[in-house]
C-alpha cells in the first residue's frame, strides 16, 4: 500500500482463500494465470485465467493484471477466461507495459 493505493501480487499458486483475502479491495491485482481451463493441469501449481478472475472477484479487486501466461497459450485466452467471471478491467502483462495505480 502506498498513498492510499494497493498493489497485490501472487506467486505461483493454486486457488486458495488466503490469496483472495490478501488481494481484498486491491486497486491492482497482479496475478499469475499460467494454465487454461480444460487442460490436464497439475493441481495447486498455477491458476487458470478463470481461477485468476474468480480470485479477483472474490477479493473485490478493481483491476487484474494477468502475468506468467506462457507463450504457448493462445493470445488473449487467459484474459477471456478471466472475463467470464471478473467484471473489472483485465490487462495481460507484456514487455514494456506500464500501468498506473
N, C-alpha and C positions, 0 to 999 in steps of 0.2 A: 504494500500500500504506500502511495506517495501522493501528497497533495490531494487527498480525497479520492484518488483513482486506484482501482485494484486490478492487478495483473496476476493471474494464477496460471501455472503450467504443470502439466503432468509429465511423468516419465513413462516408460513402457509399463503398461498395466492392463489388467482385465477390469471389467466393471466391478465397482465396489462403492458402497455408500459413503465411505470415508473420503473418496475423491469428490463426490457430489458435495459433501459438507465443506471440504477445502475450497471449492470453487463458488461457494454460496455468494450470490449477488456480485460476482466479478464483472468488471467493465469489459475485460477481455480475457477469455479463457483459451489459452494455447494448449491444445490437447492432441495427443497422437491418435492417428487413425490409419494404422498400417494394414489392417485386414478389411476384406469386403464380406458382406453377408453371403451366405450360401456356399462359401468355400469350406474346405476341411481344415478349419483353423484350430491350432492347439489351444486349449483352454488357458485363460488367465495370463496370456503373454502380451497381447495387444488388443486394442479396441478396433471395432469396425467403424465405419463412418456413422452408421446408425447408432451404435452404442455411444460414440462421442456426442452425437446430437442428444441422445436421451440423458446423458450425464449433464450436458449444458442446460437442458430443460429442467431437470430435477434441481440443479443448482440455482436456477433463476439467473444465469449469466446473460449479459446483454448481447455479446458478440462471441463467436467462435472463430478461432484461427487454427485450422487443422494442419498438423505437421506430421513428419515421419511417414508420409504417404510414399510408398515405393514407386519407382518409375514403371513397373510392370502393371500397376493398377491403371485402368483407362482414365485419362484425364477427366476430372470432374466427377468421377464415380463416388469418391468418398464424400464430397460436398452434397451430391444428390441424395445419398443415403441419409446424411445428417439433416437435410432439408425436409425429409419426410416427417421428422419428429420435432425439429427445432425451428421456431418461428422468427428468431432474430437473424441478424446479418451473419453470413458464413463466408469466411475467407480461407484460402488454401495457401500455405507458406510457399514461397518461391524465391530464388536468388534475387536480391535487390529490393524485395518488398519492404516498405516502411509503413508502419501502422501507428497512428496516433491514438493514445488512450485518453 
